[in-house]
Amino acid sequence: MNPQFPMAERPLNRALIVDDHPLFCDALSMTLKAVAGIARIETADRLDSAIERLDQSPVPDVVVLDLNLPDVDGLDGLIRLKSVVGQTPVVVVSSLADNRVIGAALKAGAAGFVPKHSHRDVFRAAFDAIRAGRAFVPEGFTPQSDPQSPASRKEEAMARLALLTRQQARILQLICEGLLNKQIAYDLSIAETTVKAHVTAIMRKLGVQSRTQAVLMARGASFESLMLEND
């Protein structure tokens, strides 16, 4: 790349905040307007309502996500959101800022992670990085060094789960609920052969050989399990 022509900055004019605490949403909205210059900010208090909003135009330039929402199980929400937003960056803002949580969120596709009660300067640095196309991690974050550690395996599972499309993520969710291909086809109003093709693609992306292994990977990557290891 010619250094005289640097990469254009990503526009950040419109944001969607996904958090179920109205007062925090208000405070974060004011912060983003002040330090990141984001003029138009919408909010959603559930993941499902956020996904409904993302199906409409105009699409926000950035999504800010709290991990602890009423209708999702921890990082499952980030994985589902990433299957919908495409190239739109998702910044996690959470009070759960343990190294393992941060690492898992980044592996699952987060463009950045900001501890929830950070000072404005941290938010400014985070959104400056996102605007420039860089990932952002908070000061003091140390990546997991042992690839065979339980935390690293969870991060790898998160990274693989983040590869699933929205339809594949939904099918995996139904598989985890114990539904057979025929039942999944009925629920989603698609052909059973289409379900089988998706299941094959899911197993390939997850690097597993069976539905059971796929379920174990999805459940093993759960946020609650990750947090138990921090106790």
Backbone as JSON, one array per atom type, in Angstrom:
{
  "sequence": "MNPQFPMAERPLNRALIVDDHPLFCDALSMTLKAVAGIARIETADRLDSAIERLDQSPVPDVVVLDLNLPDVDGLDGLIRLKSVVGQTPVVVVSSLADNRVIGAALKAGAAGFVPKHSHRDVFRAAFDAIRAGRAFVPEGFTPQSDPQSPASRKEEAMARLALLTRQQARILQLICEGLLNKQIAYDLSIAETTVKAHVTAIMRKLGVQSRTQAVLMARGASFESLMLEND",
  "N": [[0.85, -1.2, 0.0], [0.55, 2.21, -0.82], [2.15, 4.56, 1.16], [1.44, 7.2, 1.01], [-1.2, 7.28, 0.6], [-3.24, 6.63, 2.83], [-5.39, 4.19, 4.41], [-8.85, 4.78, 4.21], [-10.8, 6.18, 6.85], [-13.21, 4.44, 8.83], [-16.57, 5.34, 8.68], [-18.37, 6.56, 11.47], [-21.22, 7.27, 12.2], [-23.68, 6.47, 13.05], [-25.09, 4.55, 15.62], [-25.99, 1.51, 17.33], [-27.05, 0.68, 20.46], [-27.08, -2.07, 22.56], [-28.51, -2.93, 25.34], [-29.96, -3.56, 28.49], [-30.35, -1.73, 30.51], [-31.75, 1.23, 31.11], [-30.73, 3.7, 32.17], [-27.97, 3.4, 31.92], [-27.8, 3.15, 29.16], [-28.59, 5.74, 28.41], [-26.48, 7.24, 29.52], [-24.28, 6.15, 28.16], [-24.94, 6.8, 25.56], [-24.7, 9.6, 25.59], [-21.99, 9.75, 26.12], [-20.84, 8.57, 23.81], [-21.67, 10.35, 21.86], [-20.27, 12.59, 22.68], [-17.49, 11.88, 22.79], [-16.95, 10.3, 20.57], [-18.23, 11.39, 18.45], [-20.61, 10.41, 17.4], [-23.62, 10.83, 15.94], [-26.25, 9.84, 15.68], [-28.04, 7.71, 17.61], [-29.42, 4.66, 18.5], [-31.31, 2.44, 20.63], [-31.64, -0.85, 22.07], [-33.24, -3.2, 24.14], [-33.16, -5.89, 24.22], [-31.75, -8.83, 22.72], [-33.16, -9.98, 20.6], [-34.83, -7.88, 19.74], [-32.87, -6.15, 18.87], [-31.82, -7.56, 16.7], [-34.06, -7.58, 15.04], [-34.14, -4.84, 14.48], [-31.77, -4.61, 13.04], [-32.4, -5.81, 10.71], [-33.55, -3.89, 9.25], [-33.32, -0.82, 7.33], [-31.7, 2.37, 7.79], [-28.58, 0.59, 8.19], [-26.77, 0.44, 11.24], [-23.55, 2.0, 11.88], [-21.94, 0.97, 13.8], [-22.22, -1.44, 16.41], [-22.98, -1.59, 19.81], [-22.58, -3.71, 22.43], [-23.9, -5.21, 25.34], [-22.97, -7.96, 27.33], [-24.61, -9.23, 29.13], [-27.68, -9.94, 28.82], [-31.3, -10.19, 28.98], [-32.41, -12.13, 27.25], [-30.49, -13.86, 26.26], [-27.76, -16.24, 26.53], [-25.12, -15.23, 27.79], [-22.13, -15.08, 25.94], [-23.31, -16.22, 23.78], [-25.07, -14.41, 22.71], [-23.42, -12.54, 21.43], [-22.34, -14.12, 19.41], [-24.65, -14.76, 17.93], [-25.37, -12.2, 17.14], [-23.19, -11.43, 15.57], [-23.54, -13.1, 13.41], [-25.46, -11.8, 12.05], [-24.78, -9.1, 11.55], [-22.74, -8.87, 9.69], [-20.11, -7.12, 8.23], [-20.22, -5.01, 9.97], [-18.84, -3.48, 12.78], [-18.77, -4.84, 16.1], [-18.78, -3.73, 19.32], [-18.02, -4.77, 22.48], [-19.3, -3.84, 25.56], [-18.91, -4.24, 28.81], [-19.41, -5.16, 32.26], [-18.14, -7.37, 33.06], [-15.07, -8.01, 32.92], [-12.92, -9.78, 32.82], [-9.78, -11.33, 31.9], [-10.16, -13.74, 30.49], [-12.78, -13.6, 29.63], [-12.67, -11.33, 27.99], [-10.85, -12.25, 26.04], [-12.32, -14.4, 24.95], [-14.51, -13.03, 23.9], [-13.29, -11.48, 21.89], [-12.32, -13.53, 20.25], [-14.75, -14.48, 19.42], [-15.49, -12.61, 17.63], [-15.78, -9.91, 18.32], [-15.09, -6.48, 17.78], [-13.9, -4.9, 19.57], [-13.34, -4.36, 23.12], [-14.63, -2.91, 25.95], [-14.39, -2.17, 29.29], [-17.21, -1.74, 31.41], [-17.42, 0.46, 33.14], [-15.52, 2.29, 32.38], [-13.43, 5.24, 32.01], [-14.12, 8.25, 30.13], [-12.0, 8.75, 28.36], [-11.09, 6.23, 27.71], [-13.2, 5.16, 26.24], [-13.07, 6.98, 24.14], [-10.57, 6.31, 23.02], [-11.12, 3.7, 22.27], [-13.13, 3.94, 20.27], [-11.83, 5.53, 18.46], [-9.95, 3.7, 17.6], [-11.62, 1.74, 16.42], [-12.74, 3.25, 14.37], [-10.49, 3.61, 12.83], [-10.14, 1.11, 11.91], [-8.96, -0.76, 13.56], [-8.6, -3.26, 16.13], [-9.69, -3.08, 19.57], [-8.49, -3.36, 22.84], [-8.74, -3.37, 26.41], [-6.47, -1.66, 28.66], [-4.03, -3.64, 30.23], [-4.99, -6.1, 29.48], [-4.18, -9.45, 28.87], [-3.41, -11.78, 26.52], [-4.36, -15.23, 26.42], [-1.82, -17.55, 26.88], [-1.35, -20.3, 26.68], [-2.27, -22.6, 24.38], [-3.61, -24.94, 24.86], [-5.02, -24.65, 27.14], [-8.05, -24.62, 29.17], [-9.42, -22.14, 28.88], [-8.4, -21.11, 26.47], [-9.28, -23.06, 24.69], [-11.99, -22.64, 24.83], [-12.1, -20.09, 23.72], [-11.29, -20.71, 21.12], [-13.44, -22.29, 20.36], [-15.43, -20.34, 20.41], [-14.53, -18.72, 18.33], [-14.87, -20.43, 16.14], [-17.66, -20.87, 16.24], [-18.49, -18.33, 15.63], [-18.21, -18.25, 12.92], [-20.48, -19.24, 11.77], [-23.39, -18.81, 9.73], [-26.38, -16.77, 10.01], [-28.66, -18.44, 9.68], [-27.5, -20.95, 10.04], [-26.63, -20.73, 12.68], [-29.07, -20.6, 13.96], [-30.1, -23.14, 13.35], [-28.23, -24.75, 14.66], [-28.83, -24.03, 17.27], [-31.38, -25.15, 17.5], [-30.72, -27.82, 17.2], [-29.28, -28.18, 19.54], [-31.39, -28.04, 21.25], [-32.47, -30.48, 20.93], [-33.92, -31.2, 18.65], [-34.82, -33.04, 15.72], [-33.75, -33.41, 12.26], [-36.03, -33.38, 10.59], [-37.91, -32.11, 12.22], [-36.69, -29.65, 12.56], [-36.73, -28.71, 9.94], [-39.48, -28.39, 9.61], [-40.04, -26.41, 11.56], [-38.57, -24.24, 10.56], [-39.57, -23.94, 8.09], [-38.35, -25.02, 5.77], [-36.78, -27.24, 3.37], [-36.05, -30.66, 4.25], [-33.72, -31.66, 3.16], [-32.29, -29.34, 2.83], [-31.81, -28.63, 5.46], [-30.12, -30.76, 6.17], [-27.93, -30.17, 4.57], [-27.12, -27.78, 5.71], [-26.44, -28.68, 8.27], [-24.25, -30.29, 7.69], [-22.49, -28.29, 6.79], [-22.27, -26.81, 9.14], [-20.95, -28.63, 10.86], [-18.56, -28.86, 9.49], [-17.52, -26.23, 9.67], [-17.23, -26.05, 12.42], [-15.4, -27.97, 12.87], [-15.97, -30.59, 13.67], [-17.17, -34.02, 13.95], [-19.68, -35.02, 14.32], [-23.17, -34.51, 15.22], [-23.5, -34.58, 17.96], [-20.96, -33.84, 18.91], [-20.95, -31.25, 17.96], [-22.97, -30.08, 19.51], [-21.83, -30.38, 22.04], [-19.62, -28.7, 21.75], [-20.89, -26.21, 21.41], [-22.24, -25.96, 23.85], [-20.1, -26.15, 25.58], [-18.8, -23.8, 25.11], [-20.19, -21.95, 26.46], [-20.96, -18.96, 28.23], [-21.42, -19.01, 30.97], [-20.06, -21.3, 31.84], [-17.5, -20.49, 31.29], [-17.18, -18.43, 33.13], [-17.31, -19.83, 35.52], [-14.83, -20.96, 35.73], [-13.32, -18.91, 36.56], [-13.7, -18.57, 39.2]],
  "CA": [[0.0, 0.0, 0.0], [1.31, 3.44, -0.88], [1.96, 5.27, 2.42], [0.87, 8.52, 0.78], [-2.66, 7.14, 0.49], [-3.64, 5.77, 3.93], [-6.73, 3.63, 4.35], [-9.89, 5.71, 4.66], [-11.38, 5.83, 8.13], [-14.58, 3.94, 8.83], [-17.51, 6.33, 9.22], [-19.14, 6.17, 12.65], [-22.25, 8.3, 12.36], [-24.91, 5.9, 13.59], [-24.79, 3.41, 16.49], [-27.06, 0.8, 18.03], [-26.63, 0.18, 21.77], [-27.92, -3.18, 23.01], [-28.33, -3.01, 26.79], [-31.29, -3.51, 29.1], [-30.39, -0.75, 31.59], [-32.03, 2.53, 30.47], [-29.86, 4.78, 32.62], [-26.65, 3.21, 31.3], [-27.96, 3.49, 27.74], [-28.57, 7.2, 28.29], [-25.13, 7.72, 29.81], [-23.39, 5.73, 27.08], [-25.31, 7.59, 24.38], [-24.08, 10.91, 25.74], [-20.54, 9.57, 26.01], [-20.48, 8.32, 22.42], [-21.84, 11.6, 21.12], [-19.25, 13.55, 23.09], [-16.09, 11.49, 22.54], [-16.8, 9.61, 19.29], [-18.91, 12.14, 17.41], [-21.7, 9.63, 16.81], [-24.76, 11.73, 16.04], [-27.53, 9.15, 15.74], [-27.89, 6.53, 18.46], [-30.63, 3.93, 18.85], [-31.09, 1.46, 21.68], [-32.49, -2.04, 22.14], [-33.02, -3.8, 25.45], [-33.11, -7.35, 24.04], [-31.05, -9.2, 21.49], [-34.13, -10.2, 19.53], [-35.26, -6.59, 19.19], [-31.72, -5.62, 18.14], [-31.74, -8.26, 15.42], [-35.15, -7.04, 14.23], [-33.73, -3.53, 14.0], [-30.69, -4.76, 12.07], [-33.0, -6.24, 9.45], [-34.11, -2.7, 8.6], [-32.37, 0.2, 6.9], [-30.28, 2.17, 7.5], [-27.84, -0.24, 9.12], [-25.84, 1.27, 12.02], [-22.12, 1.88, 11.56], [-21.32, 0.2, 14.87], [-23.14, -1.96, 17.42], [-22.37, -1.67, 21.14], [-23.32, -4.83, 23.02], [-23.68, -5.72, 26.69], [-23.03, -9.42, 27.29], [-25.6, -9.74, 30.07], [-29.02, -9.55, 28.38], [-32.31, -11.12, 29.49], [-32.84, -13.18, 26.33], [-29.37, -14.63, 25.72], [-26.88, -16.87, 27.5], [-23.77, -14.72, 27.69], [-21.5, -14.84, 24.65], [-24.19, -16.68, 22.71], [-25.65, -13.22, 22.1], [-22.43, -11.97, 20.51], [-22.25, -15.01, 18.25], [-25.86, -14.56, 17.13], [-25.33, -10.87, 16.55], [-22.18, -11.41, 14.51], [-24.07, -13.79, 12.24], [-26.43, -10.91, 11.41], [-24.3, -7.76, 11.21], [-21.76, -8.88, 8.61], [-18.87, -6.39, 8.48], [-20.42, -3.96, 10.96], [-18.12, -3.84, 14.01], [-19.49, -4.97, 17.36], [-17.94, -3.42, 20.47], [-18.6, -5.25, 23.73], [-19.12, -3.0, 26.74], [-19.41, -5.14, 29.85], [-18.79, -5.09, 33.59], [-17.39, -8.62, 33.22], [-13.88, -7.68, 32.12], [-11.84, -10.72, 33.08], [-8.98, -11.65, 30.72], [-10.72, -14.85, 29.73], [-14.0, -13.1, 28.99], [-12.24, -10.45, 26.9], [-10.28, -13.08, 24.99], [-13.38, -15.15, 24.3], [-15.31, -12.1, 23.11], [-12.52, -11.14, 20.7], [-12.32, -14.71, 19.4], [-16.09, -14.62, 18.86], [-15.71, -11.62, 16.58], [-15.91, -8.52, 18.78], [-14.07, -5.57, 17.27], [-13.25, -4.28, 20.71], [-13.93, -4.66, 24.43], [-14.45, -1.8, 26.88], [-15.04, -2.38, 30.59], [-18.42, -0.9, 31.41], [-17.3, 1.7, 33.92], [-14.3, 2.98, 31.97], [-13.5, 6.69, 31.83], [-14.4, 8.7, 28.76], [-10.81, 8.64, 27.52], [-11.0, 4.85, 27.23], [-14.19, 5.07, 25.16], [-12.55, 7.74, 23.01], [-9.52, 5.5, 22.41], [-11.74, 2.52, 21.65], [-13.84, 4.27, 19.03], [-10.81, 5.97, 17.52], [-9.37, 2.48, 17.02], [-12.62, 1.14, 15.54], [-12.85, 4.13, 13.2], [-9.29, 3.39, 12.03], [-10.1, -0.28, 11.46], [-8.16, -1.57, 14.47], [-9.27, -3.82, 17.29], [-9.35, -2.39, 20.81], [-8.58, -4.12, 24.1], [-8.42, -2.47, 27.52], [-5.14, -1.74, 29.24], [-3.88, -4.74, 31.17], [-5.42, -7.38, 28.91], [-3.1, -10.35, 28.5], [-3.95, -12.95, 25.82], [-4.04, -16.55, 26.98], [-0.62, -18.03, 26.19], [-1.36, -21.75, 26.52], [-3.37, -22.95, 23.48], [-4.32, -26.13, 25.34], [-5.74, -24.35, 28.38], [-9.5, -24.59, 28.99], [-9.88, -20.84, 28.39], [-8.06, -21.0, 25.05], [-10.16, -23.95, 23.93], [-13.28, -21.95, 24.75], [-11.94, -19.01, 22.75], [-11.27, -21.33, 19.8], [-14.82, -22.68, 20.07], [-16.14, -19.11, 20.09], [-14.11, -18.28, 16.99], [-15.52, -21.3, 15.16], [-19.09, -20.6, 16.26], [-18.71, -17.04, 14.98], [-18.2, -18.45, 11.47], [-21.79, -19.69, 11.31], [-24.35, -17.83, 9.26], [-27.54, -16.62, 10.88], [-29.48, -19.64, 9.58], [-26.77, -22.07, 10.65], [-26.66, -20.54, 14.13], [-30.42, -20.97, 14.4], [-30.22, -24.59, 13.25], [-27.45, -25.32, 15.76], [-29.6, -23.81, 18.48], [-32.45, -26.16, 17.53], [-30.06, -29.11, 17.44], [-28.99, -28.2, 20.98], [-32.67, -28.27, 21.94], [-32.83, -31.88, 20.73], [-34.78, -31.41, 17.5], [-34.31, -33.79, 14.58], [-33.76, -32.65, 11.01], [-37.4, -33.22, 10.11], [-38.56, -31.11, 13.06], [-36.07, -28.36, 12.25], [-37.26, -28.31, 8.64], [-40.85, -27.93, 9.83], [-40.0, -25.15, 12.32], [-38.0, -23.16, 9.75], [-40.26, -23.94, 6.78], [-37.4, -25.31, 4.7], [-36.72, -28.67, 3.05], [-35.18, -31.44, 5.12], [-32.41, -31.75, 2.51], [-31.6, -28.08, 3.12], [-31.32, -28.75, 6.84], [-28.97, -31.66, 6.16], [-26.79, -29.43, 3.99], [-26.66, -26.83, 6.73], [-25.8, -29.44, 9.35], [-22.92, -30.65, 7.18], [-21.68, -27.08, 6.8], [-22.02, -26.47, 10.54], [-19.93, -29.52, 11.39], [-17.29, -28.53, 8.84], [-17.01, -24.98, 10.25], [-16.86, -26.28, 13.82], [-14.33, -28.95, 12.92], [-16.42, -31.77, 14.41], [-17.58, -35.13, 13.1], [-21.04, -35.46, 14.62], [-24.07, -33.54, 15.86], [-23.22, -34.59, 19.4], [-19.77, -33.02, 19.13], [-21.33, -29.85, 17.73], [-23.71, -29.65, 20.7], [-20.88, -30.26, 23.15], [-18.82, -27.5, 21.54], [-21.74, -25.04, 21.67], [-22.48, -25.86, 25.29], [-18.82, -25.94, 26.25], [-18.39, -22.41, 24.9], [-21.14, -21.07, 27.14], [-20.35, -17.93, 29.06], [-21.5, -19.41, 32.37], [-18.97, -22.21, 32.1], [-16.27, -19.7, 31.29], [-17.09, -17.68, 34.37], [-17.06, -20.75, 36.62], [-13.4, -21.22, 35.81], [-12.67, -17.77, 37.15], [-13.97, -18.56, 40.63]],
  "C": [[0.88, 1.24, 0.0], [1.07, 4.25, 0.39], [1.38, 6.66, 2.25], [-0.66, 8.48, 0.71], [-3.14, 6.19, 1.58], [-5.08, 5.3, 3.76], [-7.75, 4.62, 4.91], [-10.47, 5.24, 5.98], [-12.81, 5.34, 7.95], [-15.51, 5.01, 9.39], [-18.26, 5.77, 10.43], [-20.14, 7.28, 12.95], [-23.5, 7.8, 13.07], [-24.56, 4.65, 14.41], [-26.07, 2.8, 17.04], [-26.48, 0.26, 19.32], [-27.6, -0.9, 22.21], [-27.63, -3.41, 24.48], [-29.69, -2.82, 27.44], [-31.38, -2.55, 30.3], [-30.56, 0.65, 31.0], [-31.08, 3.63, 30.88], [-28.46, 4.64, 32.01], [-26.72, 3.54, 29.82], [-27.9, 5.0, 27.54], [-27.17, 7.75, 28.49], [-24.16, 7.38, 28.68], [-23.68, 6.51, 25.8], [-24.65, 8.96, 24.43], [-22.57, 10.82, 25.59], [-20.11, 9.4, 24.56], [-20.66, 9.57, 21.56], [-20.71, 12.57, 21.41], [-17.85, 13.16, 22.63], [-15.88, 10.83, 21.18], [-17.51, 10.32, 18.15], [-20.02, 11.39, 16.71], [-23.0, 10.4, 17.02], [-26.09, 11.01, 16.29], [-27.36, 7.83, 16.49], [-29.26, 5.96, 18.77], [-30.29, 2.92, 19.93], [-32.06, 0.29, 21.54], [-32.2, -2.72, 23.46], [-33.01, -5.33, 25.41], [-32.34, -7.65, 22.78], [-32.02, -9.36, 20.34], [-34.59, -8.88, 18.9], [-34.11, -5.92, 18.43], [-31.61, -6.26, 16.76], [-32.86, -7.8, 14.49], [-34.78, -5.67, 13.66], [-32.67, -3.64, 12.91], [-31.19, -5.27, 10.73], [-33.56, -5.07, 8.66], [-32.98, -1.76, 8.19], [-32.7, 1.52, 7.58], [-29.6, 1.32, 8.58], [-26.89, 0.64, 9.92], [-24.39, 1.02, 11.61], [-21.38, 1.06, 12.6], [-22.41, -0.26, 15.84], [-22.38, -2.08, 18.73], [-23.2, -2.65, 21.96], [-22.9, -5.1, 24.46], [-23.83, -7.25, 26.64], [-24.17, -9.98, 28.13], [-26.98, -9.21, 29.71], [-30.04, -10.59, 28.82], [-32.61, -12.3, 28.56], [-31.69, -13.95, 25.68], [-28.54, -15.19, 26.86], [-25.46, -16.4, 27.23], [-23.28, -14.49, 26.28], [-22.3, -15.42, 23.49], [-24.78, -15.48, 21.97], [-24.7, -12.58, 21.1], [-22.33, -12.82, 19.25], [-23.46, -14.82, 17.34], [-25.83, -13.2, 16.43], [-24.35, -10.81, 15.4], [-22.67, -12.12, 13.25], [-25.04, -12.92, 11.45], [-25.76, -9.65, 10.84], [-23.28, -7.73, 10.08], [-20.49, -8.15, 9.02], [-19.02, -5.25, 9.48], [-19.72, -4.34, 12.26], [-19.04, -3.88, 15.23], [-18.51, -4.72, 18.5], [-18.66, -3.9, 21.72], [-18.27, -4.28, 24.84], [-19.75, -3.75, 27.9], [-18.69, -4.89, 31.17], [-17.97, -6.34, 33.88], [-16.14, -8.53, 32.35], [-12.68, -8.54, 32.49], [-11.08, -11.02, 31.79], [-9.61, -12.72, 29.85], [-11.98, -14.42, 28.99], [-13.63, -12.22, 27.8], [-11.7, -11.28, 25.74], [-11.34, -13.85, 24.23], [-14.24, -14.25, 23.42], [-14.59, -11.72, 21.81], [-12.49, -12.31, 19.72], [-13.67, -14.9, 18.72], [-16.43, -13.53, 17.86], [-15.89, -10.19, 17.02], [-14.77, -7.69, 18.21], [-13.32, -4.87, 18.39], [-13.98, -4.63, 21.99], [-13.59, -3.5, 25.35], [-15.13, -2.15, 28.2], [-16.12, -1.32, 30.81], [-18.23, 0.44, 32.12], [-15.98, 2.42, 33.62], [-14.52, 4.49, 31.88], [-13.72, 7.03, 30.36], [-13.2, 8.55, 27.83], [-10.66, 7.23, 26.95], [-12.0, 4.64, 26.08], [-13.69, 5.82, 23.93], [-11.48, 6.92, 22.27], [-10.11, 4.3, 21.68], [-12.37, 2.86, 20.32], [-12.91, 4.91, 18.0], [-10.19, 4.76, 16.82], [-10.35, 1.83, 16.04], [-12.74, 1.94, 14.25], [-11.66, 3.9, 12.26], [-9.16, 1.94, 11.56], [-9.26, -1.19, 12.32], [-9.03, -2.13, 15.58], [-8.84, -3.04, 18.54], [-9.51, -3.33, 21.99], [-8.19, -3.18, 25.23], [-7.0, -2.68, 28.03], [-5.09, -2.86, 30.27], [-4.34, -6.08, 30.64], [-4.21, -8.18, 28.46], [-3.69, -11.57, 27.8], [-3.51, -14.24, 26.49], [-2.88, -17.15, 26.18], [-0.63, -19.52, 25.9], [-2.52, -22.17, 25.63], [-4.16, -24.16, 23.93], [-5.08, -25.87, 26.63], [-7.24, -24.35, 28.12], [-10.01, -23.26, 28.42], [-9.59, -20.69, 26.91], [-8.94, -21.89, 24.2], [-11.54, -23.32, 23.79], [-13.22, -20.82, 23.72], [-11.93, -19.57, 21.33], [-12.68, -21.75, 19.4], [-15.64, -21.45, 19.69], [-15.8, -18.64, 18.68], [-14.78, -19.13, 15.92], [-17.02, -21.05, 15.09], [-19.41, -19.28, 15.55], [-18.71, -17.14, 13.46], [-19.56, -18.82, 10.9], [-22.63, -18.53, 10.78], [-25.52, -17.75, 10.23], [-28.41, -17.87, 10.87], [-28.8, -20.83, 10.23], [-26.76, -21.95, 12.17], [-28.02, -20.94, 14.69], [-30.6, -22.48, 14.38], [-29.42, -25.26, 14.37], [-28.18, -25.16, 17.09], [-30.71, -24.86, 18.62], [-31.89, -27.56, 17.74], [-29.76, -29.25, 18.94], [-30.25, -28.44, 21.81], [-33.19, -29.68, 21.73], [-33.71, -32.17, 19.54], [-34.07, -32.2, 16.4], [-34.41, -32.94, 13.32], [-35.17, -32.37, 10.5], [-38.13, -32.14, 10.9], [-38.0, -29.71, 12.78], [-36.61, -27.82, 10.92], [-38.67, -27.75, 8.78], [-40.86, -26.56, 10.51], [-39.53, -23.98, 11.46], [-38.61, -23.05, 8.36], [-39.28, -24.08, 5.62], [-37.38, -26.82, 4.46], [-35.75, -29.39, 3.98], [-33.78, -31.59, 4.5], [-31.59, -30.48, 2.74], [-31.04, -28.1, 4.53], [-30.08, -29.63, 6.88], [-27.73, -30.96, 5.6], [-26.23, -28.43, 4.99], [-25.93, -27.55, 7.85], [-24.39, -29.86, 8.94], [-21.98, -29.45, 7.21], [-21.32, -26.66, 8.22], [-20.89, -27.32, 11.1], [-18.56, -29.22, 10.78], [-16.7, -27.27, 9.47], [-16.55, -25.17, 11.69], [-15.71, -27.27, 13.96], [-14.69, -30.18, 13.72], [-16.97, -32.8, 13.43], [-19.03, -35.56, 13.32], [-21.86, -34.33, 15.23], [-23.78, -33.45, 17.35], [-22.01, -33.73, 19.72], [-20.08, -31.54, 18.93], [-22.07, -29.29, 18.95], [-22.76, -29.45, 21.87], [-20.01, -29.01, 22.99], [-19.64, -26.25, 21.86], [-21.97, -24.86, 23.16], [-21.19, -25.59, 26.05], [-18.32, -24.52, 26.12], [-19.28, -21.44, 25.65], [-20.41, -20.14, 28.09], [-20.36, -18.34, 30.53], [-20.35, -20.35, 32.72], [-17.64, -21.47, 32.17], [-16.1, -18.99, 32.61], [-16.82, -18.58, 35.57], [-15.57, -21.0, 36.81], [-12.65, -20.06, 36.44], [-12.85, -17.71, 38.66], [-12.79, -19.12, 41.42]]
}
